[in-house]
């Protein structure tokens, strides 16, 4: 995470991006992967935070997931467990995985779990199905 952003407020709350910004970092990565732009540029954590704030996308520091439809990513629901999230990926949908009060973007799945972009752990790129508590599912 960019050190210049880590102490800025997350959304409209008291939490900082550095303390709780994994969801918006993962949303930025998802939007970028989908080829979406914010103000003509590839999304990043700061631009996603600002875009969500400008579009009513926060309740305090909590993301209002349905706001992403204004950017072109429809939140189609939540699923429990990793195997159900893998099925959604197989259907061409995107998934933000909840791996214990931490969100990561699933980029693929295999027989054991998921390849991921993890904004909190630069070198962690895999989570097993059992490590996934739930997932936020999105489609274009």
C-alpha positions in Angstrom: 0.0 0.0 0.0 1.2 3.5 -0.8 2.5 5.1 2.4 1.1 8.4 1.3 -2.5 7.0 1.6 -2.2 4.8 4.7 -3.1 7.6 7.2 -6.0 9.1 5.2 -9.6 8.4 6.4 -11.3 5.3 4.9 -14.6 6.5 3.6 -16.5 8.8 6.0 -15.3 7.1 9.2 -12.5 7.3 11.7 -10.6 4.2 10.4 -7.6 4.8 8.1 -7.0 3.3 4.7 -3.9 1.6 6.1 -5.9 0.0 8.9 -9.0 -1.1 6.9 -8.5 -0.4 3.2 -8.3 -4.0 2.0 -11.8 -4.0 0.6 -11.3 -0.8 -1.4 -7.9 -1.9 -2.6 -9.4 -5.2 -3.8 -12.3 -3.3 -5.4 -9.8 -1.1 -7.2 -7.9 -4.2 -8.5 -11.2 -5.8 -9.6 -12.2 -2.6 -11.5 -8.8 -2.4 -13.1 -8.9 -6.0 -14.1 -12.3 -5.3 -15.7 -10.8 -2.4 -17.7 -12.8 0.2 -15.9 -11.5 3.7 -15.3 -11.9 6.4 -12.6 -11.6 9.9 -14.0 -9.9 8.4 -17.1 -7.2 6.5 -15.2 -6.7 3.0 -13.8 -8.2 2.7 -10.4 -6.1 2.6 -7.3 -6.8 2.5 -3.6 -7.0 6.3 -3.2 -9.1 6.9 -6.3 -11.5 4.1 -5.3 -11.8 5.6 -1.8 -12.5 9.1 -3.3 -14.9 7.7 -5.9 -16.9 5.7 -3.3 -17.1 8.8 -1.1 -18.3 11.0 -4.0 -20.9 8.4 -5.0 -22.5 7.6 -1.6 -20.5 4.3 -1.3 -19.8 4.4 2.4 -21.7 4.1 5.6 -19.0 5.4 7.9 -16.0 3.2 7.0 -18.1 0.4 5.6 -18.5 -0.1 1.9 -22.0 0.0 0.4 -21.3 -2.8 -2.1 -24.2 -1.9 -4.5 -22.6 1.4 -5.2 -20.2 -0.4 -7.5 -22.9 -0.7 -10.1 -22.4 3.0 -10.9 -18.9 2.1 -12.0 -20.0 -1.0 -14.0 -19.6 -3.8 -11.5 -22.9 -5.2 -10.2 -22.9 -6.8 -6.7 -25.0 -9.9 -7.3 -24.8 -11.2 -3.8 -22.8 -12.9 -1.1 -21.9 -16.6 -0.9 -20.6 -18.7 2.0 -17.4 -20.7 1.7 -14.8 -21.0 -0.9 -16.2 -23.7 -3.2 -19.3 -21.6 -3.9 -17.1 -18.6 -4.7 -15.1 -20.8 -7.1 -18.3 -21.8 -8.9 -19.1 -18.0 -9.4 -15.6 -17.5 -10.8 -16.2 -20.4 -13.2 -19.3 -18.6 -14.4 -17.2 -15.5 -15.3 -18.0 -13.5 -12.3 -15.6 -11.7 -10.0 -15.2 -12.4 -6.3 -13.9 -10.5 -3.3 -13.0 -13.2 -0.7 -13.4 -12.6 3.0 -10.5 -14.5 4.6 -11.0 -13.5 8.2 -11.9 -9.8 8.4 -9.6 -9.2 5.4 -10.7 -8.9 1.7 -8.7 -10.2 -1.3 -9.5 -10.3 -5.0 -9.7 -13.9 -6.4 -8.0 -14.0 -9.8 -8.5 -17.7 -10.4 -9.1 -21.1 -8.7 -7.6 -24.5 -8.8 -8.2 -27.8 -7.0 -7.0 -26.5 -3.7 -8.2 -22.9 -3.6 -7.7 -19.5 -5.1 -5.0 -17.4 -6.7 -5.4 -13.9 -5.3 -4.3 -10.3 -5.3 -3.8 -9.6 -1.6 -3.4 -5.9 -0.7 -2.3 -6.7 2.8 0.3 -9.3 2.1 2.4 -8.5 -1.0 3.8 -12.1 -1.3 0.7 -14.1 -0.4 -1.0 -15.2 -3.6 -3.0 -18.2 -2.6 -5.8 -19.1 -0.1 -7.4 -22.5 0.3 -11.1 -23.1 0.0 -11.3 -23.6 3.8 -9.7 -20.2 4.5 -12.5 -18.4 2.7 -15.4 -17.5 5.0 -17.6 -15.8 2.5 -17.3 -13.9 -0.8 -18.9 -10.8 -2.4 -19.8 -11.7 -6.0 -19.8 -9.2 -8.8 -20.6 -9.3 -12.5 -20.3 -6.8 -15.4 
